[in-house]
Amino acid sequence: MSIQHAFTNDDDEHRLPLNPPGTRNISHLDGPLTSAIEHDNEFAQVLELASTLYHGPPRTDPSQGLTELQAIAYLRRALDAAEAIILTDSIELVAHAAAEYAADTASTAPAGETQEQRDQRISAHYYGVDPASDQIITSSFVAEAAVALRETVEKTRSKLFTAKGLRYLCPDTLNALSRGLITTKAAQEMVKQTQDLAPQDIARMEHSLLPVAKTASDASFSQRARRLHRKLDPVSAAERHESAKDARCVTVWDEPDGMAALKLYAPAQDVYSIYHTVKAFAGHDVDPDDTRTQAQCEADILCDALIDGWPDTGGTPLKPRVVVTIPAVEALVNPHRGLAELEGYGPIPIGVALRLAQDAPSMLRVLTDPWTGAAIDVGRKKYRPSVALKDLLMVRDRCCRFPGCRRTAQSCEVDHIDEWAKGGHTSGANSQLLCKRHQMFKHALGWQSIGRPDGSVCWRTPHGLNYVSVPGGVDDVSGFEHIHDRTPLLEVGMTDQVRRVLGYSDPTDPPERLAS
């Protein structure tokens, strides 16, 4: 992946037929009267519903409770509509400001430019990005809105997509949602099914479907919307298939109890070919003594094929790095309930971790704090200090330290919290892992990170929101400054075995029992 692609690719499968942000009209730029009228329309229904619920009498029978639940449903939809308007208006305001600044800097540096603005302008040129472009504005704003909403970037991006569609393509749908007449799911489906249609077809969709949306279930409405979309969409099924192939991907998500799921999105013929091949291997030469179920056999065959190669092929030459952190003190204190850490997933039973370690071609010795779980040092004898530092950060941070980013440590680079050019040291205390995209955010788009004495990093967004990032390797945050509940969570008996692991040469060094 090129550097430019890493910065500008939003991994967004949705594309609305809209002009870039900053070129669309919003009421806030049309004068105070227009702005005040729209503001009243946004929140009038919210205020009325909330006031009705607040001032209503205590419920005395189920029918009253059901009426209140219905009012809450209407209120939630009205809030979702208001959220959509706020999202779109906010990104337009950011885009207008960026466009004005870009116009000022088109030829020369603007008068009154601060040193911080100059550094950002130079960094943007270095990274080869345009801070006033649609993709960069959207990327930065979505990350900032995700901090405000305390949601993932992916969820916030999806909300913004729906918000743009409602605001600029489906105004009647937005109006119905703000009045609580249709569900948020129905509004999302309307935007999804109209994103590639002409304006007259969008109006026809709304005219035909909104009356249905007021009473139909979400599933029934979705079916009707898809059917009408197929009638109005001039693109053939073959063309849609070719377009859909561009979105093929492999995704992974975590499941409880040390499990995870893998999803392959690809052409149906390829997926079914893989599926039937696995089925055929599972049903071939079944061992009568094998106690596994059919589903278990199929899962094992697919894992073996991807990791070790299909039988009789000599296996795969790919041996990906698997990093497992095994806390020695925890294993000694309670080996039956102890947990290790699988990089990219999280806690797994120590027994599983030890079996993985048996097959590891090399071992990385990591010293962790026995109470917080944070990586303190990495044992290295052969590699340069920079390699040892990155190994430490990979175990300590585990992923990109940017708010909400979950890119793996392997895809990140070491970043100075306090910039090297301004006197920052190359050390564990002044370093963090950042992916390429979010290095650009920090240096070119006005995001700031400030190291704290307790090891956390405080991020400040371009518009003043604060977010505290704790290293991913930390299990117990009770000792961090921004956490006020410092109730001891772990008590460790200081046996001779534990003392040796901690490196205490004199048995009388620590107290007989230590509590975090």
C-alpha positions as a printed NumPy array, in Angstrom:
array([[  0.   ,   0.   ,   0.   ],
       [  1.394,   3.38 ,  -0.976],
       [  1.76 ,   6.154,   1.583],
       [ -0.763,   8.301,  -0.291],
       [ -3.27 ,   5.419,  -0.37 ],
       [ -2.835,   4.847,   3.366],
       [ -3.687,   8.477,   4.047],
       [ -6.648,   8.922,   1.723],
       [ -8.385,   5.528,   1.741],
       [-11.281,   5.641,   4.181],
       [-12.266,   2.013,   3.565],
       [-15.756,   3.393,   2.958],
       [-17.887,   1.271,   0.63 ],
       [-20.545,   4.   ,   0.42 ],
       [-20.445,   6.757,  -2.145],
       [-23.214,   9.337,  -2.263],
       [-23.726,  11.504,  -5.376],
       [-22.856,  14.703,  -3.521],
       [-20.605,  17.657,  -4.062],
       [-17.582,  17.881,  -1.722],
       [-18.146,  19.269,   1.779],
       [-17.788,  23.009,   1.968],
       [-19.646,  23.51 ,  -1.313],
       [-23.088,  22.534,   0.017],
       [-25.417,  25.072,   1.607],
       [-26.271,  24.955,   5.294],
       [-28.579,  27.275,   7.183],
       [-25.837,  28.45 ,   9.531],
       [-24.299,  30.403,   6.667],
       [-27.596,  32.002,   5.562],
       [-27.978,  34.379,   8.489],
       [-29.102,  34.211,  12.131],
       [-32.853,  34.095,  11.396],
       [-32.669,  31.065,   9.106],
       [-30.29 ,  29.387,  11.507],
       [-32.595,  29.996,  14.48 ],
       [-35.638,  28.632,  12.634],
       [-33.843,  25.435,  11.683],
       [-32.414,  25.049,  15.174],
       [-35.942,  25.238,  16.566],
       [-37.139,  22.638,  14.069],
       [-34.283,  20.302,  15.024],
       [-35.068,  20.214,  18.722],
       [-38.737,  21.216,  19.086],
       [-39.94 ,  17.608,  18.908],
       [-37.172,  16.477,  21.248],
       [-38.132,  19.101,  23.813],
       [-41.836,  18.315,  23.579],
       [-41.405,  14.555,  23.992],
       [-38.869,  14.869,  26.808],
       [-41.109,  17.375,  28.622],
       [-44.137,  15.087,  28.265],
       [-42.218,  12.177,  29.77 ],
       [-40.751,  14.285,  32.568],
       [-43.995,  15.975,  33.62 ],
       [-46.195,  12.911,  33.219],
       [-47.719,  11.293,  36.338],
       [-46.229,   8.135,  37.881],
       [-47.393,   5.086,  35.935],
       [-50.217,   3.125,  37.532],
       [-51.07 ,   0.537,  34.873],
       [-49.389,  -1.268,  31.937],
       [-51.162,   0.801,  29.287],
       [-49.56 ,   3.958,  30.665],
       [-46.164,   2.249,  30.626],
       [-46.654,   1.223,  26.993],
       [-47.584,   4.788,  26.1  ],
       [-44.367,   6.   ,  27.738],
       [-42.33 ,   3.382,  25.875],
       [-43.867,   4.597,  22.626],
       [-42.952,   8.182,  23.515],
       [-39.38 ,   7.08 ,  24.259],
       [-39.196,   5.406,  20.833],
       [-40.39 ,   8.639,  19.195],
       [-37.852,  10.618,  21.244],
       [-34.995,   8.322,  20.24 ],
       [-35.852,   8.756,  16.553],
       [-36.081,  12.531,  16.929],
       [-32.642,  12.527,  18.575],
       [-31.217,  10.435,  15.74 ],
       [-32.557,  12.986,  13.258],
       [-31.03 ,  15.849,  15.251],
       [-27.733,  13.939,  15.395],
       [-27.775,  13.581,  11.592],
       [-28.277,  17.326,  11.128],
       [-25.535,  18.184,  13.623],
       [-23.086,  15.781,  11.951],
       [-23.648,  17.216,   8.481],
       [-23.659,  20.854,   9.587],
       [-20.476,  20.384,  11.618],
       [-18.507,  18.8  ,   8.788],
       [-19.677,  21.562,   6.43 ],
       [-18.43 ,  24.213,   8.869],
       [-15.049,  22.437,   9.091],
       [-14.897,  22.197,   5.298],
       [-15.751,  25.881,   4.815],
       [-12.958,  26.879,   7.216],
       [-10.498,  24.527,   5.475],
       [-11.439,  25.895,   2.044],
       [-10.923,  29.478,   3.204],
       [ -7.531,  28.623,   4.72 ],
       [ -6.502,  26.724,   1.577],
       [ -7.394,  29.755,  -0.546],
       [ -5.244,  31.959,   1.679],
       [ -2.26 ,  29.586,   1.411],
       [ -2.591,  28.85 ,  -2.313],
       [  0.3  ,  31.11 ,  -3.273],
       [  2.098,  32.24 ,  -0.144],
       [  1.902,  31.763,   3.592],
       [ -0.955,  33.877,   4.968],
       [ -0.272,  36.882,   7.115],
       [ -0.493,  36.091,  10.8  ],
       [  0.146,  32.384,  10.335],
       [  1.187,  30.795,  13.641],
       [  4.166,  28.484,  14.007],
       [  1.802,  25.577,  14.622],
       [ -0.109,  26.308,  11.394],
       [  3.167,  26.597,   9.503],
       [  4.336,  23.222,  10.841],
       [  1.03 ,  21.633,   9.831],
       [  1.258,  23.138,   6.333],
       [  4.805,  21.819,   5.882],
       [  3.843,  18.403,   7.23 ],
       [  0.847,  18.206,   4.877],
       [  3.191,  18.905,   1.959],
       [  5.605,  16.222,   3.24 ],
       [  2.863,  13.612,   3.518],
       [  1.458,  14.583,   0.133],
       [ -2.068,  15.306,   1.356],
       [ -4.443,  18.212,   0.881],
       [ -6.063,  19.161,   4.234],
       [ -8.942,  20.744,   2.296],
       [ -9.769,  17.579,   0.324],
       [-13.031,  15.713,   0.86 ],
       [-11.349,  12.518,   2.078],
       [ -8.959,  14.172,   4.524],
       [-11.658,  16.432,   5.99 ],
       [-13.997,  13.467,   6.388],
       [-11.315,  11.235,   7.94 ],
       [-10.287,  13.78 ,  10.55 ],
       [-13.837,  14.864,  11.366],
       [-15.095,  11.263,  11.702],
       [-12.26 ,  10.484,  14.128],
       [-13.108,  13.599,  16.157],
       [-16.849,  12.852,  16.161],
       [-16.096,   9.28 ,  17.285],
       [-14.317,  10.721,  20.328],
       [-17.345,  12.918,  21.102],
       [-19.801,  10.016,  20.7  ],
       [-17.495,   7.435,  22.328],
       [-18.08 ,   5.13 ,  19.373],
       [-15.842,   3.377,  16.878],
       [-14.699,   5.256,  13.809],
       [-16.514,   2.708,  11.645],
       [-19.835,   3.282,  13.388],
       [-19.451,   7.064,  13.243],
       [-18.547,   6.911,   9.55 ],
       [-21.692,   4.874,   8.91 ],
       [-23.751,   7.452,  10.8  ],
       [-22.247,  10.265,   8.739],
       [-23.056,   8.428,   5.515],
       [-26.702,   8.101,   6.576],
       [-26.755,  11.706,   7.799],
       [-25.512,  13.049,   4.457],
       [-28.074,  10.972,   2.585],
       [-30.913,  12.212,   4.777],
       [-29.763,  15.821,   4.746],
       [-29.095,  16.227,   1.041],
       [-30.849,  13.389,  -0.829],
       [-33.866,  12.353,   1.256],
       [-35.195,  15.453,   3.058],
       [-38.72 ,  14.027,   3.412],
       [-37.264,  10.959,   5.124],
       [-35.304,  13.178,   7.513],
       [-38.462,  15.143,   8.317],
       [-40.41 ,  11.928,   9.03 ],
       [-37.603,  10.675,  11.268],
       [-37.401,  13.953,  13.202],
       [-41.124,  13.671,  13.949],
       [-40.696,  10.074,  15.09 ],
       [-42.967,   8.703,  12.364],
       [-40.464,   6.189,  10.973],
       [-37.713,   4.164,  12.588],
       [-34.016,   4.918,  12.275],
       [-33.52 ,   1.542,  10.552],
       [-36.057,   2.535,   7.893],
       [-34.266,   5.859,   7.353],
       [-30.92 ,   4.056,   6.995],
       [-32.426,   1.626,   4.482],
       [-33.909,   4.501,   2.477],
       [-30.483,   6.15 ,   2.15 ],
       [-28.831,   2.827,   1.303],
       [-31.282,   2.101,  -1.501],
       [-31.227,   5.609,  -2.996],
       [-27.502,   6.397,  -3.006],
       [-27.056,   5.476,  -6.694],
       [-30.357,   6.793,  -8.082],
       [-31.208,   9.955,  -9.979],
       [-32.986,  12.76 ,  -8.031],
       [-36.369,  12.054,  -9.647],
       [-36.116,   8.358,  -8.732],
       [-35.18 ,   9.253,  -5.143],
       [-38.312,  11.421,  -4.913],
       [-40.351,   8.51 ,  -6.254],
       [-38.846,   6.151,  -3.677],
       [-39.739,   8.509,  -0.845],
       [-43.262,   9.109,  -2.186],
       [-43.929,   5.362,  -2.476],
       [-42.187,   4.068,   0.638],
       [-42.611,   6.633,   3.416],
       [-46.324,   5.859,   3.946],
       [-45.352,   2.191,   4.288],
       [-42.48 ,   2.983,   6.658],
       [-44.873,   4.566,   9.168],
       [-46.499,   1.212,   9.965],
       [-44.395,  -1.616,   8.487],
       [-41.725,  -3.558,  10.346],
       [-38.102,  -2.806,   9.496],
       [-37.706,  -6.174,   7.733],
       [-40.811,  -5.674,   5.599],
       [-39.792,  -2.12 ,   4.678],
       [-36.29 ,  -3.28 ,   3.711],
       [-37.718,  -5.864,   1.32 ],
       [-39.999,  -3.301,  -0.329],
       [-37.152,  -0.8  ,  -0.663],
       [-34.858,  -3.352,  -2.294],
       [-37.556,  -4.425,  -4.775],
       [-38.343,  -0.833,  -5.784],
       [-34.619,  -0.061,  -6.083],
       [-34.137,  -2.944,  -8.52 ],
       [-36.964,  -1.573, -10.675],
       [-35.538,   1.945, -10.728],
       [-31.837,   1.094, -10.998],
       [-30.779,   1.056, -14.647],
       [-27.601,  -0.895, -13.897],
       [-27.773,  -4.572, -14.867],
       [-27.244,  -7.427, -12.42 ],
       [-23.94 ,  -8.294, -14.117],
       [-22.674,  -4.73 , -13.72 ],
       [-23.703,  -4.685, -10.058],
       [-21.833,  -7.952,  -9.512],
       [-18.664,  -6.571, -11.1  ],
       [-18.933,  -3.47 ,  -8.934],
       [-19.538,  -5.543,  -5.793],
       [-16.374,  -7.561,  -6.467],
       [-14.323,  -4.462,  -5.754],
       [-15.386,  -4.691,  -2.091],
       [-14.06 ,  -8.243,  -1.559],
       [-12.207,  -8.512,   1.725],
       [-11.371, -10.622,   4.759],
       [-12.432,  -9.34 ,   8.176],
       [-12.008, -10.631,  11.706],
       [-13.75 ,  -9.939,  14.996],
       [-13.348, -11.188,  18.553],
       [-15.673, -13.605,  20.285],
       [-15.813, -14.56 ,  23.995],
       [-13.851, -17.387,  25.626],
       [-10.672, -17.102,  23.591],
       [-12.432, -17.473,  20.234],
       [-12.591, -15.294,  17.129],
       [-14.429, -15.315,  13.781],
       [-13.13 , -14.845,  10.242],
       [-15.326, -13.588,   7.402],
       [-14.538, -13.839,   3.705],
       [-16.504, -11.539,   1.398],
       [-15.864, -12.67 ,  -2.165],
       [-17.712, -13.774,  -5.335],
       [-20.262, -16.441,  -4.493],
       [-18.713, -19.032,  -6.8  ],
       [-15.376, -18.763,  -4.962],
       [-16.938, -18.875,  -1.509],
       [-19.045, -21.923,  -2.325],
       [-16.053, -23.633,  -3.923],
       [-14.115, -23.235,  -0.682],
       [-17.136, -24.336,   1.353],
       [-17.755, -27.512,  -0.657],
       [-14.033, -28.376,  -0.679],
       [-13.943, -28.214,   3.12 ],
       [-17.114, -30.315,   3.261],
       [-15.577, -32.921,   0.954],
       [-12.386, -33.214,   3.027],
       [-14.411, -33.5  ,   6.229],
       [-16.486, -36.339,   4.784],
       [-13.553, -38.254,   3.294],
       [-12.169, -41.301,   5.138],
       [-13.905, -40.563,   8.419],
       [-12.096, -42.146,  11.365],
       [-14.623, -44.093,  13.463],
       [-12.62 , -43.226,  16.588],
       [-12.762, -39.486,  15.868],
       [-15.117, -37.935,  18.429],
       [-15.312, -34.537,  16.734],
       [-18.565, -33.295,  15.249],
       [-18.897, -32.507,  11.552],
       [-18.735, -28.774,  12.272],
       [-15.592, -29.187,  14.39 ],
       [-13.89 , -31.237,  11.66 ],
       [-14.69 , -28.616,   9.031],
       [-13.309, -25.802,  11.205],
       [-10.123, -27.783,  11.942],
       [ -9.594, -28.62 ,   8.252],
       [ -9.928, -25.004,   7.164],
       [ -7.541, -23.813,   9.898],
       [ -4.99 , -26.512,   9.018],
       [ -5.251, -25.694,   5.302],
       [ -4.686, -21.967,   5.805],
       [ -1.936, -22.304,   8.409],
       [ -0.055, -25.459,   7.319],
       [ -1.296, -25.971,   3.75 ],
       [ -3.527, -28.642,   2.217],
       [ -2.398, -32.257,   2.759],
       [  0.403, -33.542,   0.475],
       [  1.402, -30.01 ,  -0.562],
       [  4.382, -29.66 ,   1.768],
       [  2.681, -26.939,   3.797],
       [  2.817, -23.205,   3.416],
       [  6.117, -21.27 ,   3.559],
       [  4.32 , -18.466,   5.402],
       [  4.943, -18.557,   9.147],
       [  3.355, -15.431,  10.556],
       [  4.654, -14.021,  13.812],
       [  2.449, -14.828,  16.785],
       [  3.21 , -12.835,  19.93 ],
       [  2.066, -14.216,  23.272],
       [  2.78 , -12.445,  26.572],
       [  2.832, -14.847,  29.529],
       [  2.842, -13.083,  32.945],
       [  5.14 , -15.272,  34.995],
       [  4.06 , -13.942,  38.397],
       [  0.381, -14.503,  37.672],
       [  1.138, -18.01 ,  36.447],
       [  2.96 , -18.762,  39.687],
       [  0.331, -17.236,  41.954],
       [ -2.659, -18.936,  40.337],
       [ -1.674, -21.109,  37.34 ],
       [ -5.182, -22.532,  36.949],
       [ -6.893, -19.159,  36.487],
       [ -4.012, -17.19 ,  34.965],
       [ -4.367, -15.477,  31.589],
       [ -1.795, -14.715,  28.927],
       [ -2.191, -12.172,  26.129],
       [ -2.421, -13.067,  22.426],
       [ -1.4  , -10.078,  20.323],
       [ -4.318,  -8.721,  18.319],
       [ -6.951, -10.623,  20.321],
       [ -6.58 , -10.32 ,  24.075],
       [ -6.563, -12.718,  27.04 ],
       [ -6.251, -16.466,  26.47 ],
       [ -5.716, -19.286,  29.024],
       [ -2.088, -19.687,  30.071],
       [ -2.206, -23.361,  29.113],
       [ -2.993, -22.422,  25.505],
       [ -0.228, -19.806,  25.55 ],
       [  2.343, -22.301,  26.787],
       [  1.441, -24.708,  23.989],
       [  1.937, -21.898,  21.459],
       [  5.29 , -21.037,  23.059],
       [  6.494, -24.63 ,  22.637],
       [  6.328, -24.291,  18.849],
       [  7.707, -20.755,  18.697],
       [ 10.951, -20.467,  16.668],
       [ 12.187, -17.745,  19.032],
       [ 11.198, -16.189,  22.325],
       [ 10.93 , -12.524,  23.273],
       [ 11.498, -11.973,  26.99 ],
       [  9.246,  -9.197,  28.309],
       [  9.241,  -7.767,  31.842],
       [  5.723,  -6.707,  32.82 ],
       [  4.414,  -4.922,  35.874],
       [  2.795,  -7.729,  37.893],
       [ -0.104,  -5.499,  38.993],
       [ -1.011,  -3.344,  35.989],
       [  0.212,  -5.731,  33.288],
       [  2.101,  -2.921,  31.51 ],
       [  5.3  ,  -3.848,  29.68 ],
       [  8.277,  -2.295,  31.485],
       [ 11.3  ,  -3.632,  29.611],
       [ 12.284,  -5.977,  26.819],
       [ 15.263,  -8.284,  27.12 ],
       [ 17.52 ,  -7.804,  24.083],
       [ 21.157,  -8.744,  23.591],
       [ 21.674,  -8.791,  19.815],
       [ 19.486,  -6.111,  18.299],
       [ 19.962,  -2.363,  18.059],
       [ 18.17 ,  -0.271,  20.726],
       [ 15.593,   0.953,  18.174],
       [ 14.512,  -2.632,  17.528],
       [ 14.298,  -3.331,  21.253],
       [ 12.236,  -0.169,  21.742],
       [  9.743,  -1.173,  19.055],
       [  9.483,  -4.649,  20.588],
       [  8.689,  -3.   ,  23.918],
       [  6.045,  -0.753,  22.346],
       [  4.462,  -3.644,  20.451],
       [  3.913,  -5.495,  23.73 ],
       [  2.974,  -2.388,  25.721],
       [  0.711,  -0.573,  23.243],
       [ -0.529,  -3.594,  21.199],
       [ -2.167,  -1.348,  18.613],
       [ -2.158,   2.214,  17.319],
       [ -2.539,   4.651,  20.23 ],
       [ -4.765,   7.057,  18.278],
       [ -8.265,   7.339,  19.797],
       [-10.391,   4.43 ,  18.635],
       [ -7.84 ,   2.973,  16.188],
       [ -7.316,  -0.793,  16.363],
       [ -4.667,  -1.239,  13.675],
       [ -2.234,  -3.897,  14.832],
       [  1.191,  -3.101,  16.228],
       [  2.875,  -4.644,  13.153],
       [  1.228,  -2.027,  10.919],
       [  2.387,   0.894,  13.103],
       [  5.589,   2.887,  13.499],
       [  7.318,   4.426,  16.501],
       [  6.234,   8.051,  16.992],
       [  7.776,  10.627,  19.329],
       [  5.098,  12.047,  21.651],
       [  7.201,  15.171,  22.117],
       [  8.677,  15.762,  18.68 ],
       [ 12.342,  14.934,  18.144],
       [ 12.915,  18.271,  16.419],
       [ 11.69 ,  20.043,  19.562],
       [ 13.87 ,  18.131,  22.006],
       [ 11.867,  14.938,  22.524],
       [ 13.889,  11.868,  23.495],
       [ 13.805,   8.45 ,  21.879],
       [ 12.612,   6.455,  24.874],
       [  9.742,   4.273,  25.977],
       [  8.279,   7.142,  28.013],
       [  8.275,   9.489,  25.005],
       [  7.242,   6.961,  22.353],
       [  3.998,   5.467,  21.122],
       [  2.853,   3.344,  18.21 ],
       [  0.902,   5.156,  15.49 ],
       [ -0.241,   3.915,  12.105],
       [  0.755,   5.976,   9.068],
       [ -2.661,   7.573,   8.734],
       [ -2.714,   8.83 ,  12.31 ],
       [  0.867,  10.051,  12.209],
       [ -0.395,  12.336,   9.455],
       [ -3.363,  13.34 ,  11.645],
       [ -0.985,  14.364,  14.413],
       [  1.547,  16.245,  12.318],
       [ -0.606,  17.749,   9.545],
       [ -4.192,  18.045,  10.789],
       [ -3.869,  19.6  ,  14.23 ],
       [ -4.271,  16.556,  16.501],
       [ -2.017,  16.826,  19.571],
       [ -0.698,  14.168,  21.935],
       [  0.746,  14.91 ,  25.365],
       [  2.538,  12.276,  27.437],
       [  1.526,  11.935,  31.076],
       [  3.729,  10.789,  33.98 ],
       [  1.586,   7.685,  34.552],
       [  2.298,   6.388,  31.008],
       [ -1.01 ,   7.375,  29.427],
       [ -1.254,   9.813,  26.517],
       [ -3.746,  12.694,  26.386],
       [ -4.987,  13.432,  22.878],
       [ -6.508,  16.794,  22.   ],
       [ -8.628,  16.979,  18.851],
       [ -8.43 ,  19.94 ,  16.425],
       [-11.59 ,  21.403,  17.981],
       [-10.703,  20.944,  21.642],
       [-12.015,  17.534,  22.766],
       [ -9.768,  15.533,  25.108],
       [ -9.242,  11.777,  25.116],
       [ -6.935,   9.758,  27.381],
       [ -5.251,   6.749,  25.776],
       [ -4.022,   4.012,  28.123],
       [ -1.529,   1.46 ,  26.73 ],
       [ -3.296,  -1.66 ,  25.467],
       [ -1.062,  -3.871,  27.623],
       [ -2.373,  -2.346,  30.854],
       [ -4.906,  -4.519,  32.68 ],
       [ -5.44 ,  -2.507,  35.877],
       [ -6.01 ,   1.247,  35.371],
       [ -6.752,   2.034,  39.02 ],
       [ -3.327,   3.622,  39.468],
       [ -3.659,   6.064,  36.584],
       [ -4.187,   9.733,  37.363],
       [ -7.492,  10.102,  35.511],
       [ -8.984,   7.09 ,  37.315],
       [-10.036,   7.94 ,  40.869],
       [-11.126,   4.504,  42.074],
       [ -7.929,   2.982,  43.406],
       [ -9.379,  -0.014,  45.226],
       [ -6.746,  -2.766,  45.479],
       [ -7.599,  -5.53 ,  43.002],
       [ -4.8  ,  -8.069,  43.479],
       [ -2.876,  -9.431,  46.405],
       [  0.262, -11.475,  45.743],
       [  1.927, -13.816,  48.215],
       [  5.698, -13.202,  48.108],
       [  7.028, -16.754,  47.905],
       [ 10.677, -17.491,  47.094],
       [  9.576, -18.415,  43.567],
       [  7.872, -15.056,  43.028],
       [ 10.876, -13.206,  44.471],
       [ 13.18 , -14.897,  41.962],
       [ 10.9  , -13.92 ,  39.055],
       [ 10.792, -10.303,  40.239],
       [ 14.569, -10.232,  40.611],
       [ 14.727,  -9.655,  44.366],
       [ 18.053, -11.086,  45.518],
       [ 17.404, -10.365,  49.179],
       [ 14.236, -12.088,  50.521],
       [ 13.732,  -9.198,  52.939],
       [ 13.597,  -6.521,  50.213],
       [  9.821,  -6.376,  49.695],
       [  7.116,  -6.76 ,  52.328],
       [  5.682, -10.205,  52.881],
       [  2.521,  -9.332,  50.932],
       [  2.039,  -6.679,  48.295],
       [ -1.282,  -5.216,  47.187],
       [ -1.881,  -3.187,  44.059]])
